[in-house]
Amino acid sequence: MNWKRLIFIALISYGGYNYLSNHPVTYLGNPASSLAPKQTNLQQDSVNTTDFKYNGYTIKPLQDFDITARVLSTEHYAFDREADLAKVDLALGWGPMSDDAILKQIDISQRNRFYYWHVDAFPIPREAIETNSANMHMVAADSQIEKTLKSIRPGQSVKISGYLIEATANDGWHWKSSLSRQDTGAGACELVYVNAISIN
C-alpha cells in the first residue's frame, strides 16, 4: 500500500469521524427542559467558596449553577488563550428553545466564542430566543468530564452542575462569567466550571 493510499484512507476516516461526532442527533420532539438554569449564592460551607488554581489561572467561584438543556450547537477550541480553560463551548437552550418544533425554524451556529442564530420568520418572539438560550464556555473539573464534553452532539439533552466563575492570570488577563440570562452580546456568555455532567 503506497503512501498516497494511506493518506487518502486517513482523510476519509477523519472526515467520517468528524461528521459523526458533530452531526446532530434526532431531536426528541419535546422540550428538554421547561425550567431556566438554576443559579444560587455559593453555599458557605462548601469547598467552592475558595479561590483555587487551574492550569496556572486563579479561579474565583461566583455562583452555584445547575442546568438541564438541549444542546443547540457545539464548538471545540484548541489554539486561543481561552482554550487553556475551556476547550468546549456549548450553545444551550431551555424552555421554548429546547422544543423541536421551534428549533427546526432556527439556524444556529458558533464561532469565535460566540453563538449565532438566524430565522426567516420568528417562531417565537426575539426576546424568548435570547432569554432561553446561551453560549456557555465549559471548564472541565477533570479529564473524564472533559472527555464527556467533547463527545456531546447537537440535539442531545444534558444536565450540568458546577458554578459560574471568574478566571484571572498573573499578567492581568481575566475572563468572567455573565451572571444573567437576560444579557446579549459580548460578555453575555457563561463561564461554567463543570463538576458533574450527564447526557440524557
N, CA, C and O atoms as a DFTB+ gen file, in Angstrom:
800 C
 N C O
     1  1       0.861      -1.199       0.000
     2  2       0.000       0.000       0.000
     3  2       0.892       1.243       0.000
     4  3       1.720       1.413       0.895
     5  1       0.727       2.107      -0.998
     6  2       1.596       3.267      -1.084
     7  2       1.113       4.389      -0.165
     8  3       0.018       4.330       0.393
     9  1       1.951       5.404      -0.024
    10  2       1.674       6.474       0.944
    11  2       0.468       7.313       0.533
    12  3      -0.238       7.827       1.400
    13  1       0.211       7.466      -0.778
    14  2      -0.946       8.241      -1.220
    15  2      -2.244       7.561      -0.789
    16  3      -3.196       8.219      -0.369
    17  1      -2.263       6.234      -0.900
    18  2      -3.450       5.486      -0.482
    19  2      -3.665       5.615       1.022
    20  3      -4.795       5.750       1.490
    21  1      -2.567       5.571       1.773
    22  2      -2.656       5.714       3.229
    23  2      -3.206       7.078       3.618
    24  3      -4.047       7.187       4.510
    25  1      -2.722       8.124       2.939
    26  2      -3.206       9.479       3.220
    27  2      -4.683       9.585       2.877
    28  3      -5.454      10.186       3.626
    29  1      -5.084       9.005       1.748
    30  2      -6.493       9.035       1.338
    31  2      -7.377       8.353       2.376
    32  3      -8.423       8.884       2.749
    33  1      -6.959       7.182       2.842
    34  2      -7.732       6.452       3.858
    35  2      -7.814       7.251       5.150
    36  3      -8.862       7.306       5.793
    37  1      -6.689       7.876       5.526
    38  2      -6.664       8.671       6.760
    39  2      -7.616       9.856       6.662
    40  3      -8.327      10.166       7.618
    41  1      -7.632      10.515       5.511
    42  2      -8.521      11.661       5.323
    43  2      -9.981      11.250       5.350
    44  3     -10.809      11.934       5.952
    45  1     -10.304      10.132       4.700
    46  2     -11.678       9.632       4.709
    47  2     -12.101       9.267       6.123
    48  3     -13.217       9.576       6.541
    49  1     -11.207       8.607       6.864
    50  2     -11.520       8.208       8.241
    51  2     -11.746       9.419       9.124
    52  3     -12.677       9.454       9.928
    53  1     -10.873      10.422       8.963
    54  2     -11.027      11.640       9.759
    55  2     -12.325      12.354       9.424
    56  3     -13.035      12.825      10.312
    57  1     -12.631      12.430       8.122
    58  2     -13.866      13.083       7.701
    59  2     -15.089      12.377       8.249
    60  3     -16.039      13.025       8.688
    61  1     -15.072      11.049       8.228
    62  2     -16.193      10.284       8.764
    63  2     -16.350      10.481      10.249
    64  3     -17.464      10.652      10.743
    65  1     -15.227      10.459      10.977
    66  2     -15.282      10.687      12.419
    67  2     -15.804      12.077      12.737
    68  3     -16.643      12.245      13.621
    69  1     -15.307      13.070      12.016
    70  2     -15.730      14.451      12.263
    71  2     -17.214      14.628      11.982
    72  3     -17.910      15.328      12.718
    73  1     -17.701      13.993      10.913
    74  2     -19.124      14.088      10.582
    75  2     -19.976      13.446      11.661
    76  3     -20.951      14.041      12.118
    77  1     -19.619      12.241      12.071
    78  2     -20.428      11.524      13.059
    79  2     -20.390      12.201      14.418
    80  3     -21.396      12.215      15.128
    81  1     -19.245      12.765      14.792
    82  2     -19.138      13.367      16.116
    83  2     -19.829      14.720      16.196
    84  3     -20.155      15.184      17.289
    85  1     -20.057      15.363      15.043
    86  2     -20.690      16.679      15.050
    87  2     -22.085      16.683      14.432
    88  3     -22.811      17.672      14.541
    89  1     -22.463      15.573      13.778
    90  2     -23.771      15.516      13.143
    91  2     -24.859      15.502      14.204
    92  3     -24.783      14.714      15.146
    93  1     -25.869      16.352      14.076
    94  2     -26.911      16.412      15.104
    95  2     -27.642      15.094      15.263
    96  3     -27.916      14.401      14.283
    97  1     -27.957      14.752      16.507
    98  2     -28.810      13.611      16.749
    99  2     -30.251      14.051      16.511
   100  3     -30.540      15.246      16.453
   101  1     -31.143      13.088      16.374
   102  2     -32.550      13.409      16.151
   103  2     -33.140      14.041      17.400
   104  3     -32.954      13.530      18.505
   105  1     -33.846      15.144      17.231
   106  2     -34.473      15.787      18.371
   107  2     -35.528      14.878      18.991
   108  3     -36.119      14.037      18.315
   109  1     -35.747      15.058      20.265
   110  2     -36.670      14.209      20.998
   111  2     -38.127      14.522      20.678
   112  3     -39.004      13.692      20.914
   113  1     -38.397      15.725      20.136
   114  2     -39.761      16.094      19.793
   115  2     -40.498      16.800      20.907
   116  3     -41.659      17.173      20.740
   117  1     -39.851      16.988      22.035
   118  2     -40.462      17.729      23.145
   119  2     -39.372      18.492      23.879
   120  3     -38.193      18.182      23.712
   121  1     -39.732      19.479      24.683
   122  2     -38.707      20.275      25.353
   123  2     -37.808      19.422      26.248
   124  3     -38.279      18.536      26.961
   125  1     -36.513      19.706      26.197
   126  2     -35.577      19.017      27.080
   127  2     -35.744      19.499      28.511
   128  3     -35.550      18.736      29.458
   129  1     -36.104      20.763      28.666
   130  2     -36.317      21.319      29.997
   131  2     -37.230      22.531      29.897
   132  3     -37.034      23.397      29.044
   133  1     -38.213      22.589      30.759
   134  2     -39.087      23.755      30.792
   135  2     -38.588      24.791      31.791
   136  3     -39.154      25.878      31.909
   137  1     -37.523      24.444      32.508
   138  2     -37.019      25.315      33.568
   139  2     -35.761      26.058      33.126
   140  3     -34.925      25.521      32.400
   141  1     -35.650      27.294      33.574
   142  2     -34.441      28.075      33.328
   143  2     -33.304      27.529      34.191
   144  3     -33.559      26.861      35.193
   145  1     -32.060      27.804      33.817
   146  2     -30.937      27.387      34.659
   147  2     -31.103      27.895      36.094
   148  3     -31.626      28.985      36.328
   149  1     -30.653      27.094      37.025
   150  2     -30.746      27.457      38.440
   151  2     -29.418      28.036      38.900
   152  3     -28.383      27.373      38.841
   153  1     -29.461      29.268      39.355
   154  2     -28.265      29.982      39.808
   155  2     -28.501      30.477      41.222
   156  3     -29.470      31.196      41.469
   157  1     -27.639      30.107      42.151
   158  2     -27.832      30.464      43.558
   159  2     -26.521      30.926      44.170
   160  3     -25.443      30.684      43.628
   161  1     -26.636      31.600      45.319
   162  2     -25.443      32.012      46.046
   163  2     -24.654      30.788      46.481
   164  3     -25.220      29.725      46.738
   165  1     -23.344      30.951      46.559
   166  2     -22.479      29.856      46.975
   167  2     -22.832      29.407      48.387
   168  3     -23.113      30.225      49.264
   169  1     -22.812      28.097      48.589
   170  2     -23.018      27.549      49.931
   171  2     -21.772      27.832      50.760
   172  3     -20.669      27.428      50.391
   173  1     -21.947      28.515      51.862
   174  2     -20.799      28.964      52.639
   175  2     -19.984      27.830      53.254
   176  3     -18.812      28.011      53.583
   177  1     -20.599      26.673      53.409
   178  2     -19.864      25.541      53.979
   179  2     -19.270      24.647      52.890
   180  3     -18.773      23.558      53.178
   181  1     -19.324      25.111      51.641
   182  2     -18.840      24.307      50.521
   183  2     -17.407      24.691      50.169
   184  3     -16.979      25.821      50.403
   185  1     -16.669      23.728      49.600
   186  2     -15.282      23.998      49.212
   187  2     -15.217      24.977      48.047
   188  3     -14.167      25.570      47.802
   189  1     -16.321      25.156      47.324
   190  2     -16.261      26.018      46.142
   191  2     -16.374      27.500      46.468
   192  3     -16.520      28.322      45.563
   193  1     -16.308      27.850      47.742
   194  2     -16.287      29.264      48.105
   195  2     -14.864      29.819      48.110
   196  3     -14.667      31.021      48.288
   197  1     -13.881      28.957      47.918
   198  2     -12.480      29.345      47.999
   199  2     -11.850      29.400      46.614
   200  3     -12.064      28.507      45.793
   201  1     -11.070      30.454      46.354
   202  2     -10.332      30.548      45.097
   203  2      -9.350      29.381      44.989
   204  3      -8.842      28.890      45.997
   205  1      -9.088      28.940      43.745
   206  2      -8.147      27.840      43.559
   207  2      -7.435      28.006      42.218
   208  3      -7.839      28.817      41.385
   209  1      -6.388      27.239      42.026
   210  2      -5.587      27.298      40.806
   211  2      -6.047      26.233      39.811
   212  3      -6.406      25.117      40.185
   213  1      -6.024      26.617      38.524
   214  2      -6.404      25.694      37.460
   215  2      -5.579      26.051      36.228
   216  3      -5.745      27.132      35.664
   217  1      -4.697      25.159      35.811
   218  2      -3.840      25.383      34.634
   219  2      -3.118      26.729      34.687
   220  3      -2.950      27.387      33.659
   221  1      -2.698      27.132      35.866
   222  2      -1.949      28.375      36.021
   223  2      -2.806      29.607      36.216
   224  3      -2.268      30.704      36.367
   225  1      -4.130      29.462      36.219
   226  2      -5.062      30.572      36.420
   227  2      -5.677      30.477      37.814
   228  3      -5.829      29.388      38.367
   229  1      -6.026      31.631      38.368
   230  2      -6.755      31.655      39.629
   231  2      -8.248      31.666      39.328
   232  3      -8.738      32.537      38.609
   233  1      -8.957      30.707      39.874
   234  2     -10.392      30.568      39.648
   235  2     -11.155      31.056      40.877
   236  3     -10.924      30.600      41.997
   237  1     -12.068      31.993      40.639
   238  2     -12.917      32.506      41.718
   239  2     -14.360      32.059      41.459
   240  3     -14.975      32.543      40.509
   241  1     -14.912      31.166      42.258
   242  2     -16.324      30.796      42.105
   243  2     -17.225      31.992      42.415
   244  3     -16.984      32.730      43.369
   245  1     -18.267      32.174      41.597
   246  2     -19.167      33.314      41.759
   247  2     -20.563      32.900      42.218
   248  3     -21.133      33.507      43.125
   249  1     -21.110      31.855      41.580
   250  2     -22.454      31.381      41.901
   251  2     -22.536      29.884      41.624
   252  3     -21.915      29.388      40.684
   253  1     -23.300      29.169      42.441
   254  2     -23.622      27.781      42.103
   255  2     -24.518      27.789      40.867
   256  3     -25.309      28.712      40.669
   257  1     -24.385      26.749      40.037
   258  2     -25.086      26.754      38.756
   259  2     -25.472      25.332      38.365
   260  3     -24.647      24.419      38.393
   261  1     -26.741      25.161      37.999
   262  2     -27.242      23.877      37.509
   263  2     -28.128      24.132      36.298
   264  3     -28.919      25.075      36.288
   265  1     -27.994      23.298      35.287
   266  2     -28.793      23.478      34.086
   267  2     -29.106      22.133      33.450
   268  3     -28.248      21.254      33.371
   269  1     -30.333      21.985      33.003
   270  2     -30.739      20.893      32.125
   271  2     -31.235      21.543      30.845
   272  3     -32.132      22.385      30.881
   273  1     -30.657      21.157      29.715
   274  2     -30.945      21.904      28.489
   275  2     -30.711      21.053      27.256
   276  3     -30.071      20.004      27.326
   277  1     -31.230      21.507      26.135
   278  2     -30.975      20.923      24.820
   279  2     -29.692      21.532      24.272
   280  3     -29.470      22.738      24.382
   281  1     -28.858      20.700      23.687
   282  2     -27.639      21.182      23.041
   283  2     -28.000      21.667      21.638
   284  3     -28.431      20.884      20.791
   285  1     -27.821      22.950      21.405
   286  2     -28.149      23.557      20.113
   287  2     -26.978      23.482      19.138
   288  3     -27.163      23.346      17.929
   289  1     -25.768      23.574      19.689
   290  2     -24.562      23.552      18.870
   291  2     -23.368      23.309      19.782
   292  3     -23.419      23.609      20.975
   293  1     -22.298      22.765      19.219
   294  2     -21.054      22.583      19.974
   295  2     -19.889      23.124      19.156
   296  3     -19.912      23.100      17.926
   297  1     -18.881      23.608      19.851
   298  2     -17.679      24.088      19.170
   299  2     -16.474      23.772      20.053
   300  3     -16.490      24.021      21.258
   301  1     -15.419      23.214      19.429
   302  2     -14.205      22.866      20.154
   303  2     -13.109      23.882      19.828
   304  3     -13.012      24.367      18.701
   305  1     -12.292      24.193      20.823
   306  2     -11.211      25.171      20.654
   307  2      -9.898      24.583      21.164
   308  3      -9.876      23.814      22.125
   309  1      -8.813      24.957      20.505
   310  2      -7.507      24.442      20.915
   311  2      -6.413      25.491      20.897
   312  3      -5.396      25.322      21.569
   313  1      -6.593      26.576      20.143
   314  2      -5.476      27.479      19.881
   315  2      -5.622      28.869      20.484
   316  3      -4.639      29.608      20.533
   317  1      -6.818      29.254      20.946
   318  2      -6.921      30.565      21.584
   319  2      -6.539      30.452      23.056
   320  3      -6.456      29.352      23.603
   321  1      -6.310      31.590      23.685
   322  2      -5.898      31.565      25.090
   323  2      -6.969      30.944      25.975
   324  3      -6.661      30.265      26.954
   325  1      -8.212      31.178      25.630
   326  2      -9.311      30.659      26.425
   327  2      -9.329      29.133      26.473
   328  3      -9.919      28.539      27.376
   329  1      -8.674      28.500      25.484
   330  2      -8.624      27.036      25.463
   331  2      -7.794      26.471      26.611
   332  3      -7.891      25.282      26.915
   333  1      -6.977      27.312      27.254
   334  2      -6.296      26.876      28.476
   335  2      -7.316      26.459      29.534
   336  3      -7.040      25.620      30.391
   337  1      -8.501      27.065      29.452
   338  2      -9.544      26.811      30.440
   339  2     -10.703      26.020      29.844
   340  3     -11.077      24.977      30.379
   341  1     -11.269      26.498      28.752
   342  2     -12.463      25.893      28.165
   343  2     -12.169      25.429      26.749
   344  3     -11.998      26.240      25.839
   345  1     -12.112      24.130      26.576
   346  2     -11.863      23.572      25.252
   347  2     -13.153      23.340      24.475
   348  3     -13.123      23.080      23.272
   349  1     -14.282      23.436      25.167
   350  2     -15.580      23.203      24.532
   351  2     -16.546      24.318      24.902
   352  3     -16.667      24.681      26.072
   353  1     -17.229      24.855      23.907
   354  2     -18.374      25.754      24.120
   355  2     -19.641      25.004      23.731
   356  3     -19.672      24.304      22.719
   357  1     -20.676      25.155      24.536
   358  2     -21.974      24.594      24.213
   359  2     -22.983      25.723      24.101
   360  3     -23.110      26.543      25.010
   361  1     -23.702      25.766      22.985
   362  2     -24.878      26.631      22.889
   363  2     -26.046      25.796      23.402
   364  3     -26.355      24.740      22.851
   365  1     -26.690      26.277      24.459
   366  2     -27.729      25.504      25.136
   367  2     -29.065      26.234      25.099
   368  3     -29.119      27.463      25.134
   369  1     -30.143      25.455      25.028
   370  2     -31.483      26.027      25.031
   371  2     -32.370      25.330      26.037
   372  3     -32.233      24.129      26.272
   373  1     -33.274      26.077      26.628
   374  2     -34.235      25.537      27.590
   375  2     -35.590      26.185      27.311
   376  3     -35.693      27.116      26.512
   377  1     -36.626      25.680      27.982
   378  2     -37.961      26.212      27.708
   379  2     -38.280      26.074      26.231
   380  3     -38.034      25.015      25.654
   381  1     -38.821      27.114      25.596
   382  2     -39.173      27.022      24.176
   383  2     -37.975      26.749      23.275
   384  3     -38.132      26.227      22.171
   385  1     -36.772      27.102      23.743
   386  2     -35.580      26.873      22.934
   387  2     -35.012      25.458      23.106
   388  3     -33.878      25.182      22.715
   389  1     -35.810      24.576      23.693
   390  2     -35.456      23.156      23.676
   391  2     -36.543      22.341      23.001
   392  3     -36.545      21.111      23.066
   393  1     -37.472      23.040      22.349
   394  2     -38.610      22.407      21.693
   395  2     -38.298      22.169      20.212
   396  3     -37.933      23.093      19.485
   397  1     -38.445      20.935      19.787
   398  2     -38.117      20.554      18.415
   399  2     -38.854      21.381      17.374
   400  3     -38.258      21.800      16.382
   401  1     -40.133      21.619      17.586
   402  2     -40.937      22.345      16.601
   403  2     -40.417      23.760      16.386
   404  3     -40.497      24.291      15.278
   405  1     -39.892      24.363      17.428
   406  2     -39.333      25.718      17.334
   407  2     -37.927      25.682      16.750
   408  3     -37.592      26.488      15.882
   409  1     -37.114      24.761      17.220
   410  2     -35.722      24.717      16.790
   411  2     -35.581      24.411      15.300
   412  3     -34.603      24.828      14.679
   413  1     -36.515      23.709      14.732
   414  2     -36.469      23.419      13.298
   415  2     -36.568      24.691      12.455
   416  3     -36.229      24.684      11.272
   417  1     -37.025      25.765      13.061
   418  2     -37.211      27.019      12.325
   419  2     -36.089      28.033      12.598
   420  3     -36.168      29.183      12.166
   421  1     -35.059      27.603      13.309
   422  2     -33.964      28.498      13.678
   423  2     -32.643      27.897      13.232
   424  3     -32.340      26.751      13.562
   425  1     -31.847      28.665      12.478
   426  2     -30.499      28.242      12.103
   427  2     -29.532      28.687      13.191
   428  3     -29.533      29.852      13.588
   429  1     -28.715      27.770      13.669
   430  2     -27.842      28.036      14.810
   431  2     -26.412      27.664      14.452
   432  3     -26.170      26.634      13.823
   433  1     -25.457      28.511      14.858
   434  2     -24.044      28.230      14.622
   435  2     -23.203      28.861      15.732
   436  3     -23.699      29.654      16.531
   437  1     -21.928      28.494      15.764
   438  2     -20.978      29.063      16.715
   439  2     -19.663      29.360      16.009
   440  3     -19.273      28.659      15.075
   441  1     -18.990      30.399      16.464
   442  2     -17.623      30.678      16.038
   443  2     -17.053      31.776      16.910
   444  3     -17.784      32.619      17.431
   445  1     -15.728      31.757      17.065
   446  2     -15.018      32.809      17.808
   447  2     -15.612      33.062      19.187
   448  3     -15.687      34.202      19.646
   449  1     -16.035      31.978      19.844
   450  2     -16.558      32.029      21.212
   451  2     -17.928      32.693      21.327
   452  3     -18.342      33.085      22.418
   453  1     -18.631      32.818      20.197
   454  2     -19.989      33.357      20.215
   455  2     -20.959      32.344      19.613
   456  3     -20.559      31.435      18.886
   457  1     -22.222      32.515      19.925
   458  2     -23.310      31.698      19.383
   459  2     -24.211      32.605      18.551
   460  3     -24.568      33.700      18.986
   461  1     -24.579      32.150      17.355
   462  2     -25.373      32.946      16.432
   463  2     -26.639      32.191      16.034
   464  3     -26.636      30.965      15.917
   465  1     -27.711      32.939      15.829
   466  2     -28.944      32.329      15.341
   467  2     -29.543      33.202      14.248
   468  3     -29.327      34.413      14.203
   469  1     -30.305      32.549      13.361
   470  2     -30.956      33.262      12.261
   471  2     -32.322      32.636      12.013
   472  3     -32.478      31.416      12.069
   473  1     -33.304      33.480      11.739
   474  2     -34.642      32.995      11.389
   475  2     -35.134      33.742      10.149
   476  3     -34.804      34.911       9.948
   477  1     -35.916      33.067       9.332
   478  2     -36.604      33.731       8.230
   479  2     -37.879      34.401       8.738
   480  3     -38.276      35.466       8.264
   481  1     -38.510      33.748       9.717
   482  2     -39.682      34.302      10.399
   483  2     -39.627      33.808      11.839
   484  3     -39.286      32.653      12.096
   485  1     -39.962      34.681      12.763
   486  2     -39.829      34.328      14.172
   487  2     -40.891      33.306      14.592
   488  3     -42.084      33.597      14.512
   489  1     -40.474      32.103      15.041
   490  2     -41.443      31.135      15.566
   491  2     -41.894      31.499      16.983
   492  3     -42.978      31.115      17.424
   493  1     -41.047      32.242      17.679
   494  2     -41.344      32.801      19.000
   495  2     -40.720      34.198      19.028
   496  3     -39.874      34.490      18.183
   497  1     -41.098      35.063      19.955
   498  2     -40.512      36.402      19.987
   499  2     -38.993      36.378      20.158
   500  3     -38.432      35.458      20.754
   501  1     -38.346      37.407      19.623
   502  2     -36.888      37.522      19.742
   503  2     -36.440      37.394      21.196
   504  3     -35.479      36.684      21.492
   505  1     -37.126      38.071      22.090
   506  2     -36.741      38.031      23.497
   507  2     -36.771      36.609      24.053
   508  3     -35.935      36.247      24.882
   509  1     -37.722      35.810      23.603
   510  2     -37.814      34.430      24.072
   511  2     -36.614      33.610      23.598
   512  3     -36.119      32.748      24.324
   513  1     -36.152      33.883      22.376
   514  2     -34.946      33.203      21.875
   515  2     -33.740      33.602      22.719
   516  3     -32.958      32.750      23.140
   517  1     -33.596      34.895      22.960
   518  2     -32.408      35.416      23.649
   519  2     -32.346      35.036      25.117
   520  3     -31.259      34.841      25.660
   521  1     -33.497      34.926      25.767
   522  2     -33.506      34.655      27.214
   523  2     -33.658      33.176      27.551
   524  3     -33.602      32.793      28.719
   525  1     -33.848      32.347      26.530
   526  2     -33.967      30.909      26.762
   527  2     -32.856      30.116      26.076
   528  3     -32.989      28.915      25.840
   529  1     -31.777      30.794      25.763
   530  2     -30.614      30.128      25.172
   531  2     -29.371      30.942      25.492
   532  3     -29.447      32.135      25.786
   533  1     -28.239      30.281      25.429
   534  2     -26.980      30.976      25.724
   535  2     -25.803      30.153      25.234
   536  3     -25.881      28.929      25.128
   537  1     -24.707      30.847      24.936
   538  2     -23.434      30.189      24.664
   539  2     -22.688      30.081      25.982
   540  3     -22.535      31.074      26.692
   541  1     -22.220      28.880      26.315
   542  2     -21.553      28.675      27.602
   543  2     -20.193      28.032      27.386
   544  3     -20.071      27.031      26.680
   545  1     -19.169      28.621      28.005
   546  2     -17.806      28.119      27.950
   547  2     -17.636      27.106      29.091
   548  3     -17.857      27.437      30.255
   549  1     -17.243      25.877      28.753
   550  2     -17.212      24.800      29.726
   551  2     -15.792      24.504      30.201
   552  3     -14.927      24.135      29.407
   553  1     -15.562      24.668      31.496
   554  2     -14.272      24.362      32.114
   555  2     -14.423      23.029      32.844
   556  3     -15.164      22.936      33.822
   557  1     -13.731      22.012      32.378
   558  2     -13.898      20.667      32.930
   559  2     -13.106      20.503      34.221
   560  3     -11.927      20.851      34.280
   561  1     -13.754      19.975      35.249
   562  2     -13.094      19.765      36.537
   563  2     -12.050      18.658      36.467
   564  3     -11.087      18.662      37.235
   565  1     -12.237      17.703      35.542
   566  2     -11.270      16.611      35.413
   567  2     -11.291      16.076      33.983
   568  3     -12.085      16.515      33.151
   569  1     -10.407      15.127      33.716
   570  2     -10.247      14.620      32.358
   571  2     -11.475      13.842      31.871
   572  3     -11.781      13.866      30.679
   573  1     -12.172      13.161      32.764
   574  2     -13.351      12.416      32.352
   575  2     -14.478      13.359      31.931
   576  3     -15.177      13.102      30.951
   577  1     -14.649      14.453      32.680
   578  2     -15.662      15.444      32.316
   579  2     -15.297      16.093      30.983
   580  3     -16.171      16.337      30.150
   581  1     -14.010      16.373      30.779
   582  2     -13.583      16.948      29.502
   583  2     -13.877      15.986      28.351
   584  3     -14.317      16.415      27.284
   585  1     -13.641      14.704      28.555
   586  2     -13.936      13.704      27.534
   587  2     -15.431      13.676      27.209
   588  3     -15.822      13.590      26.045
   589  1     -16.258      13.748      28.252
   590  2     -17.702      13.760      28.047
   591  2     -18.128      15.011      27.286
   592  3     -18.939      14.932      26.364
   593  1     -17.584      16.164      27.669
   594  2     -17.913      17.412      26.988
   595  2     -17.579      17.334      25.494
   596  3     -18.345      17.803      24.652
   597  1     -16.437      16.742      25.181
   598  2     -16.015      16.655      23.784
   599  2     -16.880      15.681      22.990
   600  3     -16.916      15.746      21.761
   601  1     -17.568      14.788      23.674
   602  2     -18.395      13.797      22.979
   603  2     -19.815      14.283      22.704
   604  3     -20.555      13.628      21.971
   605  1     -20.207      15.415      23.276
   606  2     -21.591      15.900      23.162
   607  2     -21.894      16.327      21.733
   608  3     -21.049      16.903      21.048
   609  1     -23.118      16.032      21.296
   610  2     -23.563      16.378      19.947
   611  2     -24.820      17.228      20.009
   612  3     -25.612      17.098      20.942
   613  1     -25.012      18.103      19.016
   614  2     -26.250      18.890      18.953
   615  2     -27.471      17.979      18.943
   616  3     -27.472      16.924      18.309
   617  1     -28.502      18.402      19.653
   618  2     -29.726      17.625      19.737
   619  2     -29.861      16.841      21.019
   620  3     -30.968      16.481      21.419
   621  1     -28.728      16.569      21.675
   622  2     -28.789      15.835      22.933
   623  2     -29.278      16.739      24.063
   624  3     -29.249      17.965      23.960
   625  1     -29.721      16.112      25.125
   626  2     -30.097      16.823      26.342
   627  2     -29.019      16.564      27.387
   628  3     -28.594      15.425      27.581
   629  1     -28.580      17.622      28.057
   630  2     -27.526      17.475      29.057
   631  2     -27.949      18.078      30.393
   632  3     -28.741      19.019      30.452
   633  1     -27.410      17.518      31.438
   634  2     -27.575      18.081      32.780
   635  2     -26.186      18.390      33.307
   636  3     -25.330      17.507      33.375
   637  1     -25.963      19.639      33.680
   638  2     -24.645      20.100      34.110
   639  2     -24.765      20.777      35.467
   640  3     -25.658      21.593      35.695
   641  1     -23.845      20.420      36.368
   642  2     -23.789      21.046      37.688
   643  2     -22.375      21.564      37.932
   644  3     -21.392      20.915      37.576
   645  1     -22.292      22.727      38.535
   646  2     -20.999      23.314      38.845
   647  2     -21.192      24.712      39.370
   648  3     -22.074      24.956      40.193
   649  1     -20.371      25.638      38.899
   650  2     -20.558      27.027      39.286
   651  2     -19.987      27.973      38.251
   652  3     -19.082      27.627      37.492
   653  1     -20.534      29.165      38.242
   654  2     -20.049      30.236      37.377
   655  2     -18.797      30.822      38.008
   656  3     -18.713      30.960      39.228
   657  1     -17.825      31.167      37.171
   658  2     -16.525      31.550      37.712
   659  2     -15.955      32.793      37.031
   660  3     -16.431      33.248      35.991
   661  1     -14.915      33.316      37.669
   662  2     -14.031      34.304      37.051
   663  2     -12.625      33.741      37.103
   664  3     -12.180      33.256      38.143
   665  1     -11.923      33.807      35.975
   666  2     -10.555      33.312      35.881
   667  2      -9.603      34.489      35.690
   668  3      -9.878      35.389      34.896
   669  1      -8.490      34.486      36.412
   670  2      -7.512      35.573      36.342
   671  2      -6.113      34.994      36.173
   672  3      -5.765      33.997      36.805
   673  1      -5.303      35.635      35.305
   674  2      -3.913      35.226      35.099
   675  2      -2.975      36.209      35.783
   676  3      -3.371      37.322      36.131
   677  1      -1.731      35.788      35.972
   678  2      -0.742      36.637      36.635
   679  2      -0.442      37.903      35.846
   680  3      -0.030      38.906      36.428
   681  1      -0.643      37.874      34.517
   682  2      -0.360      39.056      33.696
   683  2      -1.538      40.023      33.631
   684  3      -1.490      41.013      32.901
   685  1      -2.588      39.741      34.386
   686  2      -3.738      40.642      34.430
   687  2      -4.905      40.226      33.556
   688  3      -6.006      40.756      33.701
   689  1      -4.679      39.281      32.648
   690  2      -5.773      38.793      31.795
   691  2      -6.846      38.154      32.659
   692  3      -6.540      37.445      33.617
   693  1      -8.108      38.404      32.318
   694  2      -9.175      37.760      33.094
   695  2     -10.359      37.444      32.195
   696  3     -10.519      38.014      31.116
   697  1     -11.172      36.531      32.666
   698  2     -12.344      36.047      31.935
   699  2     -13.425      35.822      32.972
   700  3     -13.264      34.999      33.874
   701  1     -14.527      36.548      32.850
   702  2     -15.569      36.492      33.877
   703  2     -16.903      36.078      33.277
   704  3     -17.296      36.540      32.206
   705  1     -17.581      35.206      33.987
   706  2     -18.885      34.734      33.537
   707  2     -19.941      35.813      33.666
   708  3     -19.902      36.643      34.574
   709  1     -20.883      35.785      32.741
   710  2     -22.125      36.530      32.940
   711  2     -22.884      35.897      34.104
   712  3     -22.781      34.694      34.340
   713  1     -23.634      36.704      34.815
   714  2     -24.456      36.200      35.916
   715  2     -25.938      36.397      35.619
   716  3     -26.769      36.347      36.526
   717  1     -26.267      36.620      34.351
   718  2     -27.653      36.887      33.960
   719  2     -27.996      36.125      32.693
   720  3     -27.134      35.927      31.836
   721  1     -29.239      35.699      32.565
   722  2     -29.708      35.076      31.328
   723  2     -30.380      36.111      30.434
   724  3     -30.867      35.775      29.355
   725  1     -30.410      37.348      30.868
   726  2     -31.127      38.379      30.120
   727  2     -30.221      39.176      29.186
   728  3     -30.718      39.907      28.330
   729  1     -28.899      39.049      29.334
   730  2     -27.987      39.870      28.542
   731  2     -27.674      39.208      27.203
   732  3     -27.908      38.014      27.018
   733  1     -27.138      40.009      26.266
   734  2     -26.751      39.527      24.946
   735  2     -25.441      40.198      24.543
   736  3     -25.035      41.194      25.141
   737  1     -24.786      39.646      23.527
   738  2     -23.575      40.267      23.009
   739  2     -22.339      39.928      23.823
   740  3     -22.337      38.975      24.602
   741  1     -21.279      40.724      23.634
   742  2     -20.012      40.489      24.319
   743  2     -20.205      40.521      25.829
   744  3     -20.864      41.411      26.367
   745  1     -19.619      39.534      26.501
   746  2     -19.725      39.465      27.953
   747  2     -20.961      38.748      28.459
   748  3     -21.148      38.603      29.667
   749  1     -21.817      38.292      27.530
   750  2     -23.077      37.673      27.935
   751  2     -22.971      36.160      28.116
   752  3     -23.919      35.528      28.583
   753  1     -21.831      35.573      27.752
   754  2     -21.689      34.123      27.865
   755  2     -21.379      33.708      29.300
   756  3     -20.776      34.459      30.068
   757  1     -21.802      32.505      29.637
   758  2     -21.489      31.950      30.943
   759  2     -20.159      31.185      30.882
   760  3     -19.883      30.474      29.916
   761  1     -19.355      31.342      31.916
   762  2     -18.113      30.585      32.078
   763  2     -18.375      29.605      33.219
   764  3     -18.438      29.993      34.385
   765  1     -18.526      28.318      32.859
   766  2     -19.030      27.322      33.798
   767  2     -17.939      26.324      34.171
   768  3     -17.369      25.662      33.303
   769  1     -17.656      26.223      35.454
   770  2     -16.777      25.169      35.957
   771  2     -17.648      23.950      36.193
   772  3     -18.533      23.973      37.049
   773  1     -17.403      22.879      35.435
   774  2     -18.299      21.726      35.417
   775  2     -17.801      20.656      36.386
   776  3     -16.757      20.043      36.167
   777  1     -18.561      20.439      37.460
   778  2     -18.255      19.393      38.425
   779  2     -18.896      18.064      38.077
   780  3     -18.362      17.004      38.401
   781  1     -20.047      18.123      37.413
   782  2     -20.771      16.910      37.054
   783  2     -21.543      17.149      35.771
   784  3     -22.057      18.242      35.535
   785  1     -21.621      16.104      34.934
   786  2     -22.351      16.223      33.681
   787  2     -22.920      14.862      33.307
   788  3     -22.280      13.829      33.502
   789  1     -24.131      14.880      32.767
   790  2     -24.714      13.659      32.245
   791  2     -25.444      13.990      30.957
   792  3     -26.007      15.074      30.803
   793  1     -25.427      13.032      30.027
   794  2     -26.114      13.180      28.747
   795  2     -27.336      12.288      28.772
   796  3     -27.236      11.078      28.976
   797  1     -28.508      12.906      28.559
   798  2     -29.753      12.153      28.639
   799  2     -30.160      11.677      27.244
   800  3     -31.190      11.020      27.092
